[in-house]
Amino acid sequence: MKRTLASRALVAGIVLMSGTVLSACGGDSETSAIDSDDVEFVQGMIPHHEQAVEMSALALDGRGGAAVQELARRIQAAQDPEIVVLRAILSRWGVEEDEHAMHHSPDDAAMMGMLTDGQMGELEMMLGASFDQRWIQSMIMHHEGAVAMAEAVLAGGVDEEVRAIAAGIKSVQSAEIAELRALLNG
C-alpha cells in the first residue's frame, strides 16, 4: 500500500513538473504539435476515470467490505486529481472535452473496460459479499481497459506530459489489478 501511494505521489509530481515545463515552453508550437493519439487518450481517460470514481463511491457508501472500501478510497484519491490534470491539458490545447469519448461504439467502450449503464445498475443493487465480488471483477476489467489505453498512447502518442500520465496509469493500475485479483482469490 505504501508503495502504491508513493508511486502515485511520484506520478503526480512528474505530471505537475512536466505541465510546468510544457507551459514554460508554451507558444503556438505547443498547440500545433497536438497528436491525435494524445487527444484521444486524454478525452477517453476522463470518462474512464469518472466511472472508476463512481464505482468507488458505491463501495464507499456502505455496500463494500473493508478491503474493497480501502482500495476504493485509493482509487478515488488517485483518479480525481488526474481528471483535473487531464481537463487542464485539453484546455491548454484548446480542445473540447468529449463526454462520449468512450461511447463512440459499444465495442470501444467494452474493449476499454467501461461498464454499461445496465452493469452499473446491477452493481448499485448489490450489497455485501456479492457486491465485493462484482465490484472487484468489474474494477479488474476497468483497470485492464485503462492499461490498454495507456499502452496505446505510449506506443503512438508524442506529448511527454501525456506519456508520463499514461506510464503512471499503467504502473499503478497494473499493481492494483494484482491486488484486486488477490482479493478475489483470497
Disulfide bonds with the S-S distance in Angstrom:
none
